[in-house]
């Protein structure tokens, strides 16, 4: 439910678009181990959407999802390595 609501808030699907609220719901789902929510929250951190930009937190949430074999986060981390970005 939390991830679904976060998606609706992200894209304005049936509700007004609100990235701050979306980030809050992604975090609730992510902190319960939901890999797609961890990936979305990572992207929010990396791009400063709905919360302050924080590269290290973005990488941390991508790692949590990647450790669950969530391919989009594995690809994101791999791209960061190829682009020679700092990965703590």
Residue pairs with C-beta under 8 A, 6 or more apart in sequence:
2 25
2 26
2 28
2 29
2 32
2 34
2 37
3 25
3 26
3 29
3 34
3 36
3 37
3 40
5 25
6 22
6 23
6 24
6 25
6 26
6 29
6 37
6 40
7 13
7 22
7 40
8 14
8 15
9 15
9 17
9 18
9 19
9 21
9 22
9 25
10 17
10 19
10 22
10 40
11 17
19 44
19 49
19 50
20 50
20 51
21 50
22 44
22 50
23 41
23 44
23 49
23 50
23 51
24 50
26 37
26 40
26 41
26 44
27 37
27 41
28 37
29 37
30 37
30 38
30 40
30 41
30 61
30 64
33 64
33 68
35 64
35 65
35 68
35 70
35 73
36 65
36 70
36 72
38 61
38 62
38 64
38 65
38 68
38 70
38 73
39 61
39 62
39 65
39 70
39 72
39 73
39 76
41 61
42 57
42 58
42 59
42 60
42 61
42 62
42 65
42 73
42 76
43 49
43 58
43 76
44 50
44 51
44 58
45 51
45 53
45 54
45 55
45 57
45 58
45 61
46 53
46 55
46 58
46 59
47 53
55 85
55 86
56 88
59 77
59 80
59 87
59 88
60 88
61 73
62 73
62 76
62 77
63 73
63 77
64 73
65 72
65 73
66 73
66 74
66 77
77 87
80 87
81 87
